[in-house]
């Protein structure tokens, strides 16, 4: 490929090669498409100039689109409410009275709708209450009413978002567009922006951040999340890697990217175990310091070992089940589930993959071609064990399995770099 860094243009160096990987996480083949779906080989590389870890490959063809499956879970709703409350608190702290907020990459508006129920969480209710406190001199609320806009590239998703609007709650507008070049967002400029697990898909992150910068008011704030590469390294979770995530950010490389493109970093933290959350403020170039990377390449030898060891462990367990006449299914048609199934050769060895997302059901996992079914399928084709491969949602799914299928089903979980009983 081009062997150039997507963030700074410097030459990149190969860290490791991953074979038998899914070609994508969202182009999920149906029965007619399976014959043309094949695994791919990916080179994981790093830039010694800025430190960014990235795949040296073409991006997936849908990198501009936001396709979500877990947007409505209890876990995600709690997290979004907490983050919205934190953003409002920061806006109050920095004296930003406007509440014109844009989500850059909003899909069907799943997370925009969560603003509508923000008062139902303790943190959200407190933040909204402070917004409505009266100014001692004017007698007016200290903050303006929320005005929400979502930017989404895919026309079909924009149309779906418009159909799901709830008129008796906080309204929002979803428009077709993409954060690149000199594109101007309707309803701007904005007092703040949010973006959730979208930046890691972008092959031109510098262009995206500069576009966002140009659509904000001076001193505007932002809250962004991306998957954490530190999490992958800490737990040797190679199955978190996939072509869709062309960039793999650490806290340092994320901070450097934002500072190099006009944003002061106010805070970073880890949320939901595997995600970096960063809060930033629009700044002028002379207000920012320049971060420099030390040039060292990350040691990924433990990731390589995990890649081989997990395959041996999973297949040994499947072999034991087969010998005793028992069967297994996977819960989670996620990128983790797809990568694990493909790299460990589970095609034909597990009965099916369970997933609640209707648009995935009736299709087959990329590369491994395991059928994807709804949770109700268990009633007609029960299995003895279910392996949960959905980090961040394990407890919620385990609860569903216990309620729907009973206690006789053994629950296994993919934790760090090994399989454990729940």
VOGURO-273196 format. One record per residue (C-alpha): residue in three letters; residue number from 0; x, y negated, z negated. Coordinates in steps of 0.25 Angstrom, whole numbers, always signed. Layout:
{rec "ALA", NUM, {X, Y, Z}}
...
END
This chain:
{rec "UNK", 0, {+0, +0, +0}}
{rec "UNK", 1, {+4, -15, -2}}
{rec "UNK", 2, {+12, -13, -15}}
{rec "UNK", 3, {+9, -27, -19}}
{rec "UNK", 4, {+3, -32, -32}}
{rec "UNK", 5, {-12, -36, -31}}
{rec "UNK", 6, {-10, -46, -42}}
{rec "UNK", 7, {+3, -53, -38}}
{rec "UNK", 8, {+8, -47, -25}}
{rec "UNK", 9, {+21, -41, -30}}
{rec "UNK", 10, {+26, -27, -26}}
{rec "UNK", 11, {+20, -16, -35}}
{rec "UNK", 12, {+26, -3, -40}}
{rec "UNK", 13, {+20, +10, -40}}
{rec "UNK", 14, {+18, +16, -54}}
{rec "UNK", 15, {+11, +29, -51}}
{rec "UNK", 16, {+2, +37, -40}}
{rec "UNK", 17, {-12, +42, -43}}
{rec "UNK", 18, {-16, +53, -34}}
{rec "UNK", 19, {-31, +59, -32}}
{rec "UNK", 20, {-37, +46, -36}}
{rec "UNK", 21, {-51, +41, -32}}
{rec "UNK", 22, {-51, +32, -20}}
{rec "UNK", 23, {-61, +23, -28}}
{rec "UNK", 24, {-70, +23, -40}}
{rec "UNK", 25, {-83, +17, -33}}
{rec "UNK", 26, {-83, +23, -19}}
{rec "UNK", 27, {-89, +36, -25}}
{rec "UNK", 28, {-92, +46, -14}}
{rec "UNK", 29, {-105, +52, -11}}
{rec "UNK", 30, {-107, +66, -6}}
{rec "UNK", 31, {-104, +62, +9}}
{rec "UNK", 32, {-92, +54, +5}}
{rec "UNK", 33, {-84, +64, -4}}
{rec "UNK", 34, {-77, +70, +8}}
{rec "UNK", 35, {-71, +57, +12}}
{rec "UNK", 36, {-67, +53, -3}}
{rec "UNK", 37, {-52, +57, -6}}
{rec "UNK", 38, {-43, +54, -18}}
{rec "UNK", 39, {-32, +43, -16}}
{rec "UNK", 40, {-18, +41, -22}}
{rec "UNK", 41, {-15, +28, -29}}
{rec "UNK", 42, {-2, +21, -33}}
{rec "UNK", 43, {-3, +13, -46}}
{rec "UNK", 44, {+7, +2, -45}}
{rec "UNK", 45, {+12, -10, -53}}
{rec "UNK", 46, {+16, -24, -50}}
{rec "UNK", 47, {+30, -27, -57}}
{rec "UNK", 48, {+27, -42, -55}}
{rec "UNK", 49, {+13, -44, -62}}
{rec "UNK", 50, {+12, -30, -68}}
{rec "UNK", 51, {-1, -26, -62}}
{rec "UNK", 52, {-4, -11, -60}}
{rec "UNK", 53, {-12, -8, -47}}
{rec "UNK", 54, {-15, +2, -37}}
{rec "UNK", 55, {-8, +0, -24}}
{rec "UNK", 56, {-20, +3, -15}}
{rec "UNK", 57, {-31, -4, -8}}
{rec "UNK", 58, {-42, -8, -17}}
{rec "UNK", 59, {-56, -1, -16}}
{rec "UNK", 60, {-65, -7, -6}}
{rec "UNK", 61, {-75, -12, -16}}
{rec "UNK", 62, {-65, -19, -25}}
{rec "UNK", 63, {-73, -32, -24}}
{rec "UNK", 64, {-86, -25, -29}}
{rec "UNK", 65, {-89, -22, -44}}
{rec "UNK", 66, {-95, -8, -45}}
{rec "UNK", 67, {-99, -5, -60}}
{rec "UNK", 68, {-105, +8, -66}}
{rec "UNK", 69, {-104, +6, -81}}
{rec "UNK", 70, {-109, -9, -81}}
{rec "UNK", 71, {-121, -6, -90}}
{rec "UNK", 72, {-116, +3, -101}}
{rec "UNK", 73, {-117, +0, -116}}
{rec "UNK", 74, {-102, -1, -117}}
{rec "UNK", 75, {-100, -11, -105}}
{rec "UNK", 76, {-112, -19, -110}}
{rec "UNK", 77, {-106, -21, -124}}
{rec "UNK", 78, {-92, -25, -118}}
{rec "UNK", 79, {-98, -35, -108}}
{rec "UNK", 80, {-106, -42, -119}}
{rec "UNK", 81, {-94, -43, -128}}
{rec "UNK", 82, {-86, -48, -116}}
{rec "UNK", 83, {-96, -59, -112}}
{rec "UNK", 84, {-97, -63, -127}}
{rec "UNK", 85, {-82, -65, -127}}
{rec "UNK", 86, {-82, -73, -114}}
{rec "UNK", 87, {-93, -82, -120}}
{rec "UNK", 88, {-85, -84, -133}}
{rec "UNK", 89, {-72, -87, -125}}
{rec "UNK", 90, {-80, -97, -117}}
{rec "UNK", 91, {-85, -103, -130}}
{rec "UNK", 92, {-71, -104, -135}}
{rec "UNK", 93, {-66, -111, -123}}
{rec "UNK", 94, {-77, -121, -123}}
{rec "UNK", 95, {-83, -116, -109}}
{rec "UNK", 96, {-98, -120, -110}}
{rec "UNK", 97, {-102, -115, -96}}
{rec "UNK", 98, {-107, -101, -95}}
{rec "UNK", 99, {-106, -99, -80}}
{rec "UNK", 100, {-99, -85, -79}}
{rec "UNK", 101, {-96, -76, -67}}
{rec "UNK", 102, {-93, -61, -66}}
{rec "UNK", 103, {-83, -59, -55}}
{rec "UNK", 104, {-87, -45, -49}}
{rec "UNK", 105, {-100, -42, -56}}
{rec "UNK", 106, {-106, -30, -48}}
{rec "UNK", 107, {-121, -28, -51}}
{rec "UNK", 108, {-120, -38, -62}}
{rec "UNK", 109, {-119, -28, -73}}
{rec "UNK", 110, {-111, -36, -82}}
{rec "UNK", 111, {-118, -49, -78}}
{rec "UNK", 112, {-131, -43, -84}}
{rec "UNK", 113, {-124, -40, -97}}
{rec "UNK", 114, {-123, -55, -100}}
{rec "UNK", 115, {-139, -54, -101}}
{rec "UNK", 116, {-138, -46, -113}}
{rec "UNK", 117, {-126, -52, -119}}
{rec "UNK", 118, {-134, -57, -131}}
{rec "UNK", 119, {-137, -43, -135}}
{rec "UNK", 120, {-122, -41, -140}}
{rec "UNK", 121, {-117, -47, -153}}
{rec "UNK", 122, {-106, -54, -146}}
{rec "UNK", 123, {-114, -59, -134}}
{rec "UNK", 124, {-125, -64, -143}}
{rec "UNK", 125, {-115, -72, -151}}
{rec "UNK", 126, {-108, -78, -139}}
{rec "UNK", 127, {-121, -82, -133}}
{rec "UNK", 128, {-126, -88, -146}}
{rec "UNK", 129, {-113, -97, -146}}
{rec "UNK", 130, {-116, -101, -132}}
{rec "UNK", 131, {-129, -106, -136}}
{rec "UNK", 132, {-125, -114, -148}}
{rec "UNK", 133, {-128, -129, -147}}
{rec "UNK", 134, {-118, -140, -145}}
{rec "UNK", 135, {-119, -149, -157}}
{rec "UNK", 136, {-119, -162, -148}}
{rec "UNK", 137, {-127, -158, -136}}
{rec "UNK", 138, {-136, -148, -142}}
{rec "UNK", 139, {-134, -139, -130}}
{rec "UNK", 140, {-129, -125, -130}}
{rec "UNK", 141, {-113, -124, -130}}
{rec "UNK", 142, {-113, -115, -118}}
{rec "UNK", 143, {-121, -115, -105}}
{rec "UNK", 144, {-130, -103, -101}}
{rec "UNK", 145, {-124, -91, -95}}
{rec "UNK", 146, {-123, -92, -80}}
{rec "UNK", 147, {-118, -79, -74}}
{rec "UNK", 148, {-113, -75, -60}}
{rec "UNK", 149, {-108, -62, -54}}
{rec "UNK", 150, {-99, -61, -42}}
{rec "UNK", 151, {-100, -47, -35}}
{rec "UNK", 152, {-94, -43, -21}}
{rec "UNK", 153, {-103, -32, -17}}
{rec "UNK", 154, {-117, -37, -12}}
{rec "UNK", 155, {-124, -24, -16}}
{rec "UNK", 156, {-120, -27, -31}}
{rec "UNK", 157, {-124, -41, -30}}
{rec "UNK", 158, {-138, -37, -25}}
{rec "UNK", 159, {-139, -27, -36}}
{rec "UNK", 160, {-135, -37, -47}}
{rec "UNK", 161, {-146, -47, -42}}
{rec "UNK", 162, {-157, -36, -43}}
{rec "UNK", 163, {-153, -33, -58}}
{rec "UNK", 164, {-155, -47, -63}}
{rec "UNK", 165, {-163, -49, -76}}
{rec "UNK", 166, {-170, -62, -74}}
{rec "UNK", 167, {-174, -64, -89}}
{rec "UNK", 168, {-159, -63, -94}}
{rec "UNK", 169, {-146, -71, -91}}
{rec "UNK", 170, {-146, -72, -76}}
{rec "UNK", 171, {-134, -70, -67}}
{rec "UNK", 172, {-130, -72, -52}}
{rec "UNK", 173, {-123, -61, -44}}
{rec "UNK", 174, {-116, -66, -31}}
{rec "UNK", 175, {-109, -59, -20}}
{rec "UNK", 176, {-94, -62, -20}}
{rec "UNK", 177, {-80, -59, -24}}
{rec "UNK", 178, {-69, -66, -31}}
{rec "UNK", 179, {-59, -68, -21}}
{rec "UNK", 180, {-53, -80, -13}}
{rec "UNK", 181, {-60, -93, -14}}
{rec "UNK", 182, {-74, -87, -16}}
{rec "UNK", 183, {-83, -96, -25}}
{rec "UNK", 184, {-93, -90, -34}}
{rec "UNK", 185, {-107, -95, -35}}
{rec "UNK", 186, {-111, -102, -48}}
{rec "UNK", 187, {-96, -106, -51}}
{rec "UNK", 188, {-87, -111, -56}}
{rec "UNK", 189, {-88, -102, -68}}
{rec "UNK", 190, {-85, -104, -83}}
{rec "UNK", 191, {-81, -89, -84}}
{rec "UNK", 192, {-80, -76, -77}}
{rec "UNK", 193, {-80, -61, -80}}
{rec "UNK", 194, {-75, -49, -73}}
{rec "UNK", 195, {-76, -35, -77}}
{rec "UNK", 196, {-66, -24, -72}}
{rec "UNK", 197, {-65, -30, -58}}
{rec "UNK", 198, {-52, -36, -57}}
{rec "UNK", 199, {-45, -23, -57}}
{rec "UNK", 200, {-51, -19, -43}}
{rec "UNK", 201, {-46, -32, -37}}
{rec "UNK", 202, {-34, -31, -27}}
{rec "UNK", 203, {-33, -46, -27}}
{rec "UNK", 204, {-35, -50, -42}}
{rec "UNK", 205, {-27, -63, -40}}
{rec "UNK", 206, {-37, -68, -29}}
{rec "UNK", 207, {-49, -63, -38}}
{rec "UNK", 208, {-44, -71, -51}}
{rec "UNK", 209, {-41, -84, -43}}
{rec "UNK", 210, {-55, -83, -37}}
{rec "UNK", 211, {-61, -82, -50}}
{rec "UNK", 212, {-52, -93, -55}}
{rec "UNK", 213, {-58, -102, -44}}
{rec "UNK", 214, {-72, -99, -48}}
{rec "UNK", 215, {-71, -103, -63}}
{rec "UNK", 216, {-71, -117, -70}}
{rec "UNK", 217, {-59, -122, -77}}
{rec "UNK", 218, {-56, -114, -90}}
{rec "UNK", 219, {-66, -103, -87}}
{rec "UNK", 220, {-65, -90, -94}}
{rec "UNK", 221, {-65, -76, -88}}
{rec "UNK", 222, {-67, -62, -94}}
{rec "UNK", 223, {-61, -50, -86}}
{rec "UNK", 224, {-60, -35, -88}}
{rec "UNK", 225, {-51, -25, -81}}
{rec "UNK", 226, {-47, -11, -84}}
{rec "UNK", 227, {-34, -10, -93}}
{rec "UNK", 228, {-22, -3, -87}}
{rec "UNK", 229, {-16, -3, -101}}
{rec "UNK", 230, {-28, +6, -105}}
{rec "UNK", 231, {-24, +15, -93}}
{rec "UNK", 232, {-10, +16, -98}}
{rec "UNK", 233, {-13, +17, -113}}
{rec "UNK", 234, {-22, +30, -110}}
{rec "UNK", 235, {-15, +35, -98}}
{rec "UNK", 236, {-29, +34, -91}}
{rec "UNK", 237, {-25, +35, -76}}
{rec "UNK", 238, {-39, +38, -73}}
{rec "UNK", 239, {-42, +24, -75}}
{rec "UNK", 240, {-35, +21, -63}}
{rec "UNK", 241, {-42, +20, -49}}
{rec "UNK", 242, {-41, +13, -36}}
{rec "UNK", 243, {-52, +3, -39}}
{rec "UNK", 244, {-44, -3, -50}}
{rec "UNK", 245, {-33, -8, -41}}
{rec "UNK", 246, {-27, -16, -52}}
{rec "UNK", 247, {-24, -11, -66}}
{rec "UNK", 248, {-22, -22, -76}}
{rec "UNK", 249, {-15, -23, -89}}
{rec "UNK", 250, {-17, -35, -99}}
{rec "UNK", 251, {-4, -41, -94}}
{rec "UNK", 252, {-7, -40, -79}}
{rec "UNK", 253, {-22, -45, -81}}
{rec "UNK", 254, {-17, -57, -89}}
{rec "UNK", 255, {-6, -60, -79}}
{rec "UNK", 256, {-16, -59, -67}}
{rec "UNK", 257, {-26, -69, -74}}
{rec "UNK", 258, {-15, -78, -78}}
{rec "UNK", 259, {-9, -78, -64}}
{rec "UNK", 260, {-22, -82, -58}}
{rec "UNK", 261, {-26, -93, -67}}
{rec "UNK", 262, {-32, -88, -80}}
{rec "UNK", 263, {-28, -89, -94}}
{rec "UNK", 264, {-30, -76, -102}}
{rec "UNK", 265, {-37, -78, -115}}
{rec "UNK", 266, {-39, -64, -120}}
{rec "UNK", 267, {-37, -49, -116}}
{rec "UNK", 268, {-42, -37, -123}}
{rec "UNK", 269, {-46, -22, -120}}
{rec "UNK", 270, {-60, -19, -119}}
{rec "UNK", 271, {-67, -5, -117}}
{rec "UNK", 272, {-54, +2, -120}}
{rec "UNK", 273, {-49, +1, -105}}
{rec "UNK", 274, {-52, -14, -101}}
{rec "UNK", 275, {-44, -27, -102}}
{rec "UNK", 276, {-53, -39, -104}}
{rec "UNK", 277, {-47, -53, -101}}
{rec "UNK", 278, {-52, -67, -104}}
{rec "UNK", 279, {-46, -78, -96}}
{rec "UNK", 280, {-48, -93, -94}}
{rec "UNK", 281, {-46, -100, -81}}
{rec "UNK", 282, {-33, -109, -81}}
{rec "UNK", 283, {-24, -117, -73}}
{rec "UNK", 284, {-11, -112, -68}}
{rec "UNK", 285, {-3, -121, -78}}
{rec "UNK", 286, {-11, -116, -90}}
{rec "UNK", 287, {-6, -101, -88}}
{rec "UNK", 288, {+7, -94, -91}}
{rec "UNK", 289, {+13, -84, -81}}
{rec "UNK", 290, {+14, -69, -85}}
{rec "UNK", 291, {+26, -61, -80}}
{rec "UNK", 292, {+26, -46, -79}}
{rec "UNK", 293, {+39, -39, -84}}
{rec "UNK", 294, {+39, -30, -71}}
{rec "UNK", 295, {+39, -17, -78}}
{rec "UNK", 296, {+31, -5, -72}}
{rec "UNK", 297, {+21, +2, -81}}
{rec "UNK", 298, {+24, +16, -85}}
{rec "UNK", 299, {+13, +25, -80}}
{rec "UNK", 300, {+19, +38, -83}}
{rec "UNK", 301, {+8, +41, -93}}
{rec "UNK", 302, {-2, +38, -83}}
{rec "UNK", 303, {+4, +48, -74}}
{rec "UNK", 304, {+5, +59, -85}}
{rec "UNK", 305, {-10, +56, -88}}
{rec "UNK", 306, {-14, +58, -73}}
{rec "UNK", 307, {-8, +72, -73}}
{rec "UNK", 308, {-11, +76, -88}}
{rec "UNK", 309, {-26, +72, -87}}
{rec "UNK", 310, {-28, +80, -74}}
{rec "UNK", 311, {-22, +93, -81}}
{rec "UNK", 312, {-31, +91, -94}}
{rec "UNK", 313, {-44, +89, -86}}
{rec "UNK", 314, {-42, +100, -77}}
{rec "UNK", 315, {-38, +110, -88}}
{rec "UNK", 316, {-51, +106, -96}}
{rec "UNK", 317, {-59, +108, -83}}
{rec "UNK", 318, {-52, +122, -81}}
{rec "UNK", 319, {-56, +126, -95}}
{rec "UNK", 320, {-70, +122, -93}}
{rec "UNK", 321, {-71, +130, -80}}
{rec "UNK", 322, {-66, +142, -87}}
{rec "UNK", 323, {-76, +141, -98}}
{rec "UNK", 324, {-88, +138, -88}}
{rec "UNK", 325, {-90, +124, -93}}
{rec "UNK", 326, {-91, +111, -84}}
{rec "UNK", 327, {-88, +97, -85}}
{rec "UNK", 328, {-93, +83, -80}}
{rec "UNK", 329, {-87, +69, -80}}
{rec "UNK", 330, {-94, +57, -85}}
{rec "UNK", 331, {-90, +45, -78}}
{rec "UNK", 332, {-89, +42, -63}}
{rec "UNK", 333, {-79, +31, -67}}
{rec "UNK", 334, {-66, +28, -60}}
{rec "UNK", 335, {-60, +35, -72}}
{rec "UNK", 336, {-68, +48, -69}}
{rec "UNK", 337, {-65, +47, -54}}
{rec "UNK", 338, {-50, +46, -57}}
{rec "UNK", 339, {-50, +57, -67}}
{rec "UNK", 340, {-58, +66, -58}}
{rec "UNK", 341, {-50, +64, -46}}
{rec "UNK", 342, {-36, +65, -52}}
{rec "UNK", 343, {-39, +77, -60}}
{rec "UNK", 344, {-46, +84, -49}}
{rec "UNK", 345, {-59, +86, -56}}
{rec "UNK", 346, {-67, +87, -43}}
{rec "UNK", 347, {-75, +100, -43}}
{rec "UNK", 348, {-71, +103, -58}}
{rec "UNK", 349, {-81, +94, -65}}
{rec "UNK", 350, {-96, +95, -62}}
{rec "UNK", 351, {-99, +80, -60}}
{rec "UNK", 352, {-97, +66, -65}}
{rec "UNK", 353, {-108, +59, -73}}
{rec "UNK", 354, {-110, +44, -71}}
{rec "UNK", 355, {-122, +35, -74}}
{rec "UNK", 356, {-119, +26, -62}}
{rec "UNK", 357, {-130, +29, -52}}
{rec "UNK", 358, {-122, +24, -40}}
{rec "UNK", 359, {-111, +35, -43}}
{rec "UNK", 360, {-120, +47, -45}}
{rec "UNK", 361, {-122, +56, -33}}
{rec "UNK", 362, {-108, +53, -29}}
{rec "UNK", 363, {-94, +60, -31}}
{rec "UNK", 364, {-82, +55, -39}}
{rec "UNK", 365, {-71, +50, -29}}
{rec "UNK", 366, {-60, +59, -26}}
{rec "UNK", 367, {-65, +70, -35}}
{rec "UNK", 368, {-79, +71, -30}}
{rec "UNK", 369, {-86, +75, -42}}
{rec "UNK", 370, {-101, +72, -42}}
{rec "UNK", 371, {-106, +60, -50}}
{rec "UNK", 372, {-119, +62, -57}}
{rec "UNK", 373, {-129, +55, -66}}
{rec "UNK", 374, {-129, +58, -81}}
{rec "UNK", 375, {-142, +66, -79}}
{rec "UNK", 376, {-135, +76, -70}}
{rec "UNK", 377, {-130, +83, -82}}
{rec "UNK", 378, {-144, +89, -85}}
{rec "UNK", 379, {-144, +97, -72}}
{rec "UNK", 380, {-129, +100, -72}}
{rec "UNK", 381, {-124, +100, -86}}
{rec "UNK", 382, {-109, +101, -90}}
{rec "UNK", 383, {-101, +105, -102}}
{rec "UNK", 384, {-92, +94, -103}}
{rec "UNK", 385, {-92, +79, -99}}
{rec "UNK", 386, {-79, +71, -97}}
{rec "UNK", 387, {-82, +56, -99}}
{rec "UNK", 388, {-73, +48, -90}}
{rec "UNK", 389, {-78, +34, -93}}
{rec "UNK", 390, {-68, +26, -102}}
{rec "UNK", 391, {-75, +15, -110}}
{rec "UNK", 392, {-89, +23, -109}}
{rec "UNK", 393, {-85, +36, -116}}
{rec "UNK", 394, {-93, +35, -129}}
{rec "UNK", 395, {-106, +29, -121}}
{rec "UNK", 396, {-105, +41, -111}}
{rec "UNK", 397, {-103, +51, -122}}
{rec "UNK", 398, {-115, +46, -129}}
{rec "UNK", 399, {-123, +48, -116}}
{rec "UNK", 400, {-118, +62, -114}}
{rec "UNK", 401, {-122, +66, -129}}
{rec "UNK", 402, {-136, +60, -127}}
{rec "UNK", 403, {-139, +66, -113}}
{rec "UNK", 404, {-132, +79, -113}}
{rec "UNK", 405, {-131, +84, -127}}
{rec "UNK", 406, {-119, +88, -136}}
{rec "UNK", 407, {-115, +100, -129}}
{rec "UNK", 408, {-108, +93, -118}}
{rec "UNK", 409, {-94, +91, -121}}
{rec "UNK", 410, {-89, +77, -119}}
{rec "UNK", 411, {-75, +74, -115}}
{rec "UNK", 412, {-69, +60, -113}}
{rec "UNK", 413, {-57, +55, -105}}
{rec "UNK", 414, {-49, +48, -115}}
{rec "UNK", 415, {-36, +41, -112}}
{rec "UNK", 416, {-28, +52, -104}}
{rec "UNK", 417, {-35, +65, -109}}
{rec "UNK", 418, {-49, +72, -110}}
{rec "UNK", 419, {-55, +72, -124}}
{rec "UNK", 420, {-68, +78, -130}}
{rec "UNK", 421, {-77, +66, -134}}
END
